[in-house]
Amino acid sequence: MEDLIDFPVSADWLDFYHERGLTPRSSGRYSPAERRLLEEIENLRADFIRLAEQQSKIMQMIYELLKQLNNKPLPKVQEEKQDYGSLLLEVSDD
């Protein structure tokens, strides 16, 4: 691309001309869309850090609970046995 702007201009005008394809140069500043994107990335990063800290706390709590369970005998739960064969016979008799 040929540089059609051969005179000094402010950073705002340089960005304006660059967006319209009149010059390959830009001011190097972020556009409003890029600034919004960077802000959103920072918000997501902060959310990620907060969630990672919460996960760490939850994992520590689970670890402590499991440690307590290992020191105590688990209560025995009596399992109910179901006769599925009789259920099949009841359905097929109809």
Distance bins in CASP14 RR format, pairs under 12 A and 6 or more apart:
PFRMAT RR
TARGET T0000
AUTHOR 0000-0000-0000
RMODE 2
METHOD distances of the structure
MODEL  1
1 17 0 0 0 0 0 1 0 0 0 0 0
1 18 0 0 0 0 1 0 0 0 0 0 0
1 20 0 0 0 0 0 1 0 0 0 0 0
1 21 1 0 0 1 0 0 0 0 0 0 0
1 22 0 0 0 0 1 0 0 0 0 0 0
1 23 1 0 0 1 0 0 0 0 0 0 0
1 24 1 0 1 0 0 0 0 0 0 0 0
1 25 0 0 0 0 1 0 0 0 0 0 0
1 26 0 0 0 0 0 1 0 0 0 0 0
2 21 0 0 0 0 1 0 0 0 0 0 0
2 22 0 0 0 0 1 0 0 0 0 0 0
2 23 0 0 0 0 1 0 0 0 0 0 0
2 24 0 0 0 0 1 0 0 0 0 0 0
2 25 0 0 0 0 0 1 0 0 0 0 0
3 9 0 0 0 0 0 1 0 0 0 0 0
3 14 0 0 0 0 0 1 0 0 0 0 0
3 17 0 0 0 0 1 0 0 0 0 0 0
3 18 0 0 0 0 0 1 0 0 0 0 0
3 21 0 0 0 0 1 0 0 0 0 0 0
3 22 0 0 0 0 1 0 0 0 0 0 0
3 23 1 0 1 0 0 0 0 0 0 0 0
3 24 1 0 0 1 0 0 0 0 0 0 0
3 25 1 0 0 1 0 0 0 0 0 0 0
3 26 0 0 0 0 0 1 0 0 0 0 0
4 17 1 0 0 1 0 0 0 0 0 0 0
4 18 0 0 0 0 0 1 0 0 0 0 0
4 20 0 0 0 0 1 0 0 0 0 0 0
4 21 0 0 0 0 1 0 0 0 0 0 0
4 22 1 0 1 0 0 0 0 0 0 0 0
4 23 1 0 0 1 0 0 0 0 0 0 0
4 24 0 0 0 0 1 0 0 0 0 0 0
4 25 0 0 0 0 0 1 0 0 0 0 0
5 13 0 0 0 0 1 0 0 0 0 0 0
5 14 1 0 0 1 0 0 0 0 0 0 0
5 15 0 0 0 0 0 1 0 0 0 0 0
5 16 0 0 0 0 1 0 0 0 0 0 0
5 17 1 0 1 0 0 0 0 0 0 0 0
5 18 0 0 0 0 1 0 0 0 0 0 0
5 20 0 0 0 0 0 1 0 0 0 0 0
5 21 0 0 0 0 1 0 0 0 0 0 0
5 22 1 0 1 0 0 0 0 0 0 0 0
5 23 1 0 1 0 0 0 0 0 0 0 0
5 24 0 0 0 0 1 0 0 0 0 0 0
5 25 1 0 0 1 0 0 0 0 0 0 0
5 26 0 0 0 0 0 1 0 0 0 0 0
6 17 0 0 0 0 0 1 0 0 0 0 0
6 22 0 0 0 0 0 1 0 0 0 0 0
6 23 0 0 0 0 1 0 0 0 0 0 0
6 25 0 0 0 0 0 1 0 0 0 0 0
7 13 0 0 0 0 1 0 0 0 0 0 0
7 14 0 0 0 0 0 1 0 0 0 0 0
7 17 0 0 0 0 0 1 0 0 0 0 0
7 22 0 0 0 0 0 1 0 0 0 0 0
7 23 0 0 0 0 0 1 0 0 0 0 0
8 14 0 0 0 0 1 0 0 0 0 0 0
8 25 0 0 0 0 0 1 0 0 0 0 0
9 15 0 0 0 0 1 0 0 0 0 0 0
9 16 0 0 0 0 1 0 0 0 0 0 0
9 17 1 0 0 1 0 0 0 0 0 0 0
9 18 0 0 0 0 0 1 0 0 0 0 0
9 22 0 0 0 0 0 1 0 0 0 0 0
9 23 0 0 0 0 1 0 0 0 0 0 0
9 25 0 0 0 0 1 0 0 0 0 0 0
9 26 0 0 0 0 0 1 0 0 0 0 0
9 27 0 0 0 0 1 0 0 0 0 0 0
10 16 0 0 0 0 1 0 0 0 0 0 0
10 17 0 0 0 0 0 1 0 0 0 0 0
10 27 0 0 0 0 1 0 0 0 0 0 0
10 29 0 0 0 0 0 1 0 0 0 0 0
11 17 0 0 0 0 0 1 0 0 0 0 0
11 18 0 0 0 0 0 1 0 0 0 0 0
11 25 0 0 0 0 0 1 0 0 0 0 0
11 26 0 0 0 0 1 0 0 0 0 0 0
11 27 1 1 0 0 0 0 0 0 0 0 0
11 28 1 0 0 1 0 0 0 0 0 0 0
11 29 1 0 0 1 0 0 0 0 0 0 0
11 30 0 0 0 0 0 1 0 0 0 0 0
11 31 0 0 0 0 0 1 0 0 0 0 0
12 18 0 0 0 0 0 1 0 0 0 0 0
12 19 0 0 0 0 0 1 0 0 0 0 0
12 26 0 0 0 0 0 1 0 0 0 0 0
12 27 1 0 0 1 0 0 0 0 0 0 0
12 28 0 0 0 0 0 1 0 0 0 0 0
12 29 0 0 0 0 1 0 0 0 0 0 0
12 31 0 0 0 0 0 1 0 0 0 0 0
13 19 0 0 0 0 0 1 0 0 0 0 0
13 20 0 0 0 0 0 1 0 0 0 0 0
13 22 0 0 0 0 0 1 0 0 0 0 0
13 23 0 0 0 0 1 0 0 0 0 0 0
13 25 0 0 0 0 0 1 0 0 0 0 0
13 26 0 0 0 0 0 1 0 0 0 0 0
13 27 0 0 0 0 1 0 0 0 0 0 0
14 20 0 0 0 0 0 1 0 0 0 0 0
14 21 0 0 0 0 0 1 0 0 0 0 0
14 22 0 0 0 0 1 0 0 0 0 0 0
14 23 1 0 0 1 0 0 0 0 0 0 0
14 24 0 0 0 0 0 1 0 0 0 0 0
14 25 1 0 0 1 0 0 0 0 0 0 0
14 26 1 0 0 1 0 0 0 0 0 0 0
14 27 1 0 1 0 0 0 0 0 0 0 0
14 28 0 0 0 0 1 0 0 0 0 0 0
14 29 0 0 0 0 1 0 0 0 0 0 0
15 21 0 0 0 0 0 1 0 0 0 0 0
15 22 0 0 0 0 0 1 0 0 0 0 0
15 23 0 0 0 0 1 0 0 0 0 0 0
15 25 0 0 0 0 1 0 0 0 0 0 0
15 26 1 0 1 0 0 0 0 0 0 0 0
15 27 1 0 1 0 0 0 0 0 0 0 0
15 28 0 0 0 0 1 0 0 0 0 0 0
15 29 1 0 0 1 0 0 0 0 0 0 0
15 30 0 0 0 0 0 1 0 0 0 0 0
15 31 1 0 0 1 0 0 0 0 0 0 0
15 32 0 0 0 0 0 1 0 0 0 0 0
15 34 0 0 0 0 0 1 0 0 0 0 0
16 22 0 0 0 0 1 0 0 0 0 0 0
16 23 0 0 0 0 1 0 0 0 0 0 0
16 25 0 0 0 0 0 1 0 0 0 0 0
16 26 0 0 0 0 0 1 0 0 0 0 0
16 27 0 0 0 0 1 0 0 0 0 0 0
16 29 0 0 0 0 0 1 0 0 0 0 0
16 31 0 0 0 0 0 1 0 0 0 0 0
17 23 1 0 1 0 0 0 0 0 0 0 0
17 24 0 0 0 0 1 0 0 0 0 0 0
17 25 0 0 0 0 1 0 0 0 0 0 0
17 26 0 0 0 0 1 0 0 0 0 0 0
17 27 0 0 0 0 0 1 0 0 0 0 0
18 24 1 0 0 1 0 0 0 0 0 0 0
18 25 1 0 0 1 0 0 0 0 0 0 0
18 26 1 0 1 0 0 0 0 0 0 0 0
18 27 1 0 0 1 0 0 0 0 0 0 0
18 28 0 0 0 0 1 0 0 0 0 0 0
18 29 0 0 0 0 0 1 0 0 0 0 0
18 31 0 0 0 0 0 1 0 0 0 0 0
19 25 0 0 0 0 0 1 0 0 0 0 0
19 26 0 0 0 0 1 0 0 0 0 0 0
19 27 0 0 0 0 0 1 0 0 0 0 0
19 31 0 0 0 0 1 0 0 0 0 0 0
19 32 0 0 0 0 0 1 0 0 0 0 0
19 33 0 0 0 0 0 1 0 0 0 0 0
20 26 0 0 0 0 0 1 0 0 0 0 0
26 34 0 0 0 0 0 1 0 0 0 0 0
28 34 0 0 0 0 0 1 0 0 0 0 0
29 35 0 0 0 0 1 0 0 0 0 0 0
29 38 0 0 0 0 0 1 0 0 0 0 0
30 36 0 0 0 0 1 0 0 0 0 0 0
30 37 0 0 0 0 1 0 0 0 0 0 0
30 38 1 0 0 1 0 0 0 0 0 0 0
30 39 0 0 0 0 0 1 0 0 0 0 0
30 41 0 0 0 0 0 1 0 0 0 0 0
31 37 0 0 0 0 1 0 0 0 0 0 0
31 38 0 0 0 0 0 1 0 0 0 0 0
32 38 0 0 0 0 0 1 0 0 0 0 0
32 39 0 0 0 0 0 1 0 0 0 0 0
33 39 0 0 0 0 0 1 0 0 0 0 0
33 40 0 0 0 0 0 1 0 0 0 0 0
34 40 0 0 0 0 0 1 0 0 0 0 0
34 41 0 0 0 0 0 1 0 0 0 0 0
35 41 0 0 0 0 0 1 0 0 0 0 0
35 42 0 0 0 0 0 1 0 0 0 0 0
36 42 0 0 0 0 0 1 0 0 0 0 0
36 43 0 0 0 0 0 1 0 0 0 0 0
37 43 0 0 0 0 0 1 0 0 0 0 0
37 44 0 0 0 0 0 1 0 0 0 0 0
38 44 0 0 0 0 0 1 0 0 0 0 0
38 45 0 0 0 0 0 1 0 0 0 0 0
39 45 0 0 0 0 0 1 0 0 0 0 0
39 46 0 0 0 0 0 1 0 0 0 0 0
40 46 0 0 0 0 0 1 0 0 0 0 0
40 47 0 0 0 0 0 1 0 0 0 0 0
41 47 0 0 0 0 0 1 0 0 0 0 0
41 48 0 0 0 0 0 1 0 0 0 0 0
42 48 0 0 0 0 0 1 0 0 0 0 0
42 49 0 0 0 0 0 1 0 0 0 0 0
43 49 0 0 0 0 0 1 0 0 0 0 0
43 50 0 0 0 0 0 1 0 0 0 0 0
44 50 0 0 0 0 0 1 0 0 0 0 0
44 51 0 0 0 0 0 1 0 0 0 0 0
45 51 0 0 0 0 0 1 0 0 0 0 0
45 52 0 0 0 0 0 1 0 0 0 0 0
46 52 0 0 0 0 0 1 0 0 0 0 0
46 53 0 0 0 0 0 1 0 0 0 0 0
47 53 0 0 0 0 0 1 0 0 0 0 0
47 54 0 0 0 0 0 1 0 0 0 0 0
48 54 0 0 0 0 0 1 0 0 0 0 0
48 55 0 0 0 0 0 1 0 0 0 0 0
49 55 0 0 0 0 0 1 0 0 0 0 0
49 56 0 0 0 0 0 1 0 0 0 0 0
50 56 0 0 0 0 0 1 0 0 0 0 0
50 57 0 0 0 0 0 1 0 0 0 0 0
51 57 0 0 0 0 0 1 0 0 0 0 0
51 58 0 0 0 0 0 1 0 0 0 0 0
52 58 0 0 0 0 0 1 0 0 0 0 0
52 59 0 0 0 0 0 1 0 0 0 0 0
53 59 0 0 0 0 0 1 0 0 0 0 0
53 60 0 0 0 0 0 1 0 0 0 0 0
54 60 0 0 0 0 0 1 0 0 0 0 0
54 61 0 0 0 0 0 1 0 0 0 0 0
55 61 0 0 0 0 0 1 0 0 0 0 0
55 62 0 0 0 0 0 1 0 0 0 0 0
56 62 0 0 0 0 0 1 0 0 0 0 0
56 63 0 0 0 0 0 1 0 0 0 0 0
57 63 0 0 0 0 0 1 0 0 0 0 0
57 64 0 0 0 0 0 1 0 0 0 0 0
58 64 0 0 0 0 0 1 0 0 0 0 0
58 65 0 0 0 0 0 1 0 0 0 0 0
59 65 0 0 0 0 0 1 0 0 0 0 0
59 66 0 0 0 0 0 1 0 0 0 0 0
60 66 0 0 0 0 0 1 0 0 0 0 0
60 67 0 0 0 0 0 1 0 0 0 0 0
61 67 0 0 0 0 0 1 0 0 0 0 0
61 68 0 0 0 0 0 1 0 0 0 0 0
62 68 0 0 0 0 0 1 0 0 0 0 0
62 69 0 0 0 0 0 1 0 0 0 0 0
63 69 0 0 0 0 0 1 0 0 0 0 0
63 70 0 0 0 0 0 1 0 0 0 0 0
64 70 0 0 0 0 0 1 0 0 0 0 0
64 71 0 0 0 0 0 1 0 0 0 0 0
65 71 0 0 0 0 0 1 0 0 0 0 0
65 72 0 0 0 0 0 1 0 0 0 0 0
66 72 0 0 0 0 0 1 0 0 0 0 0
66 74 0 0 0 0 0 1 0 0 0 0 0
68 74 0 0 0 0 0 1 0 0 0 0 0
69 75 0 0 0 0 0 1 0 0 0 0 0
82 88 0 0 0 0 0 1 0 0 0 0 0
83 89 0 0 0 0 1 0 0 0 0 0 0
83 90 0 0 0 0 0 1 0 0 0 0 0
84 90 0 0 0 0 0 1 0 0 0 0 0
84 91 0 0 0 0 0 1 0 0 0 0 0
85 91 0 0 0 0 1 0 0 0 0 0 0
85 92 0 0 0 0 0 1 0 0 0 0 0
86 92 0 0 0 0 0 1 0 0 0 0 0
86 93 0 0 0 0 0 1 0 0 0 0 0
87 93 0 0 0 0 0 1 0 0 0 0 0
88 94 0 0 0 0 0 1 0 0 0 0 0
END
